Amino acid sequence: MNKVALTRILTTAIALTLSTLSVTTAHAQVPDREYWRWFEVEVVLFKHTSEQTIREQFPLQVSAIPITLGNDLLTPYHNRSYPALRGGLDSCEPLAEQSELNLRIDCQFEHEDVWIPIPGNPLTPPTRTQELAKTDVIIDGRGGDINSARQAFLMPESVHELTETRQQLVNKGLVKPLLHVAWRQPVFSERDNKTIRLFAGEQFTNEFNYDGLTKQSLGGTSVERRLQQGSLVEQVETLLQKVDAEQVIFTNADSQAPKPLDDTSQLPELIWELDGLLHIFLIGNYLHIDSDFNLRETTAIESAMSDLKQQAQHALSGKSSEQPFLRAYPFKQRRRVISHETHYFDHPKMGMVIQIRRTDLSARRY
């Protein structure tokens, strides 16, 4: 064997060894299920209803949140059904843990009622979530057993400890609750990025895109058709009169105007009043919260017209240059918290009240 061939063999062997070590290390980041540290989380999300002086400037361009990275507990909840025969059945264990001789049929698998949509299939019925005009504020989950669970699960309303706090906020007449929910989840280190997706409030899917722009055009073709009916001289004279009267001000393209998003692959198909991610993680033995939400609110903005021709057509059409817009107010806050204490996160437009409570499996076991 020559020296070159030996070098190649040794290089390949080292690369394979390093690859194996990296895979082992990656898997070692999340401990085995028997060592998971489970916590109970309760959250109340609300928006302010009283007029406030907002000094902070929020951009019109929406800050996209890739919700596909989060564990979505609410979509299966809203899509659930209640057949009388299955309503009282226990949850099934994963098929991989059931032997052929002891295969249970008197149980129900999680999410088995949820349709799996096939792109282009016209027979796929709309889900309940798609037809919801507004979500429930109070989420009453089915619960579960942390000793056998493989993922986070919603808890029933009976465990809520922030009901009085929510009611006090309502009685003051300053806020509108959007979501009150509790769940149990395993909590890992920050690098594992095990986030929970939460959404609530009104649905705007039929009216707006995620970027906030309407799904209806401005009708530019009818404007152009109307302009063609008049002579060029008449159009110029009309424009000059409007400019002299300061009814029309021509501007350069507005760099602040919202633009359609290029990549929407990780964005939600349904547009909710509130949507985003909640990341609860441990640094050592200390709990931390990292929240990332968008609160949407309908408003009106100046139409984004990229050139003078569009601006002239709008001016001559006699129509308003404003168009409906679904604005997004980002809520991004990060904080270290203490278990069993109530923590408040405030924002000019919304707020969050949260408790993280210990369970029988919260202590470190490794």
Helices and strands as residue ranges (DSSP letters): H 3-28, G 33-35, E 37-48, G 67-69, E 71-72, H 74-78, E 90-91, G 95-97, G 100-102, E 107-108, H 128-131, E 153-154, G 157-159, H 163-171, E 175-187, G 190-192, E 195-203, H 220-229, H 232-244, E 272-283, E 286-302, H 308-317, E 322-337, E 342-346, E 350-358
